[in-house]
């Protein structure tokens, strides 16, 4: 066993979140590198070979899912946690299939991420018999609306048009708190 600190890679296009997480991990004794997109992350991996990676799902250019696949190929023993502001069961399943250790919805802090690294599926665990609780229809609708709104750059009128809703109806739906899963 080596005495070197664990190496952590933080990949997120949100500079503020990326720097906040990197600083929090450094404060906890990790050797941290960060990247704003998949290309920058892969260049960093070649130099640093991290033990852990935190990857944002949606970034400009290549997606976080593509990055997870590439990281898994180049770092088979690394643990990877995927972060997203648009959490869904389908996204979580896809991330896990591609090799992510765990999946978290934003906002998440360093403690949440560290807990996700520890609580991920271990290859020695047999969890194939466990059932995954599906989100409620209201939760799935909420997630879809927020994805469409994000894809419309926050433009309510454009999102309403894409969803086939009246603008005021969409505003009423958005004013409600997100339903529990």
C-alpha positions in Angstrom: 0.0 0.0 0.0 1.3 3.4 -0.9 1.2 6.5 1.2 0.2 8.8 -1.6 -3.2 10.6 -1.3 -6.0 9.4 -3.5 -6.2 11.2 -6.8 -9.5 12.8 -7.7 -10.7 14.1 -11.0 -13.6 16.6 -11.0 -15.3 17.2 -14.4 -18.1 19.8 -14.7 -18.7 22.6 -17.1 -20.0 24.7 -14.2 -16.7 26.4 -13.1 -18.0 27.5 -9.7 -19.3 24.0 -8.8 -16.1 22.4 -10.1 -13.8 24.7 -8.1 -15.9 24.3 -5.0 -15.8 20.5 -5.2 -12.1 20.5 -6.0 -11.3 22.7 -3.0 -13.5 20.6 -0.7 -11.7 17.4 -1.8 -8.3 19.0 -1.4 -9.3 20.0 2.1 -10.1 16.3 2.8 -6.6 15.3 1.6 -7.2 14.3 -2.0 -4.8 15.2 -4.8 -7.3 16.9 -7.1 -7.3 17.8 -10.8 -10.3 19.3 -12.6 -11.6 19.7 -16.1 -14.4 21.7 -17.8 -15.3 19.1 -20.5 -14.6 15.6 -21.6 -11.6 16.4 -23.8 -9.9 18.3 -21.1 -10.7 15.4 -18.7 -9.2 12.8 -21.0 -6.0 14.9 -21.4 -5.8 15.1 -17.6 -6.3 11.4 -17.1 -3.3 10.6 -19.3 -1.1 12.6 -16.9 -2.7 12.0 -13.5 -4.4 8.5 -13.6 -7.0 9.4 -10.9 -8.4 6.8 -8.5 -11.8 8.6 -8.3 -13.7 10.7 -10.8 -16.8 13.0 -10.4 -18.4 13.5 -13.8 -21.2 15.9 -14.8 -23.7 14.2 -17.1 -24.5 17.1 -19.4 -21.6 19.1 -20.7 -21.0 20.9 -24.0 -19.4 18.6 -26.5 -19.2 15.0 -25.5 -21.6 13.9 -22.8 -20.7 12.7 -19.3 -21.9 9.2 -20.3 -19.4 9.0 -23.1 -16.7 10.2 -20.7 -17.7 7.5 -18.2 -17.3 4.9 -20.9 -13.9 6.3 -21.8 -12.7 6.5 -18.2 -13.8 3.0 -17.5 -11.7 1.8 -20.5 -8.6 3.7 -19.4 -9.0 3.4 -15.6 -10.7 0.0 -14.9 -10.2 0.3 -11.2 -11.3 3.9 -10.7 -14.5 4.7 -9.0 -16.8 7.1 -10.9 -19.7 9.1 -9.6 -22.0 10.8 -12.1 -23.6 14.2 -11.1 -26.5 15.7 -12.9 -29.1 18.4 -12.5 -31.5 16.3 -14.5 -31.7 13.1 -12.6 -33.7 10.2 -13.9 -33.9 6.5 -13.5 -33.0 6.0 -17.2 -29.9 8.2 -16.8 -28.9 6.3 -13.7 -29.3 2.9 -15.3 -27.3 4.0 -18.3 -24.5 5.5 -16.2 -24.3 2.3 -14.1 -24.2 0.1 -17.3 -21.3 2.1 -18.6 -19.3 1.6 -15.4 -20.3 4.4 -12.9 -20.0 3.5 -9.3 -22.9 5.7 -8.4 -25.2 8.5 -9.5 -26.2 11.7 -7.7 -28.6 14.5 -8.5 -27.4 18.1 -8.0 -27.0 19.9 -5.8 -24.5 17.6 -4.2 -21.6 18.5 -1.9 -18.3 16.8 -1.3 -19.7 14.7 1.6 -22.6 13.5 -0.7 -20.0 12.5 -3.4 -17.8 10.7 -0.9 -20.8 8.8 0.4 -21.7 7.9 -3.1 -18.2 6.5 -3.7 -18.6 4.3 -0.6 -22.2 3.3 -1.3 -21.8 2.3 -4.9 -22.2 -1.2 -6.2 -19.3 -3.4 -5.4 -18.5 -6.1 -8.0 -18.6 -8.7 -5.2 -22.1 -7.7 -4.2 -25.0 -9.6 -5.7 -27.7 -7.1 -6.1 -29.3 -8.4 -9.3 -32.3 -9.5 -7.3 -33.0 -6.1 -5.8 -35.8 -4.1 -7.4 -35.5 -0.4 -8.3 -38.5 1.7 -7.3 -39.7 3.6 -10.4 -40.3 7.3 -10.0 -43.9 8.5 -9.8 -45.6 9.8 -13.0 -45.6 13.3 -11.4 -41.8 13.0 -10.8 -41.1 11.8 -14.3 -43.2 14.7 -15.7 -41.3 17.2 -13.5 -37.9 15.9 -14.7 -39.1 16.0 -18.4 -40.3 19.6 -18.0 -37.1 20.7 -16.5 -35.0 19.0 -19.2 -37.0 20.7 -21.9 -36.8 24.0 -20.1 -33.0 23.6 -19.8 -32.8 22.7 -23.5 -34.7 25.9 -24.2 -32.1 27.9 -22.3 -34.7 28.8 -19.6 -37.1 30.4 -22.1 -40.6 29.5 -20.7 -42.4 30.4 -23.9 -40.1 28.2 -26.0 -40.3 25.3 -23.5 -44.2 25.6 -23.4 -44.2 25.4 -27.2 -42.0 22.3 -27.3 -44.2 20.7 -24.6 -47.4 21.6 -26.3 -48.6 23.5 -23.2 -49.9 27.0 -22.7 -47.2 29.3 -21.2 -49.2 30.0 -18.1 -49.9 26.3 -17.5 -46.2 25.6 -17.7 -45.5 28.4 -15.2 -48.1 26.9 -12.8 -46.4 23.5 -13.0 -43.0 25.0 -12.5 -44.2 27.0 -9.4 -45.0 23.7 -7.7 -42.3 21.9 -5.7 -40.9 18.8 -7.4 -42.8 15.7 -6.4 -41.1 13.0 -4.3 -39.9 10.0 -6.3 
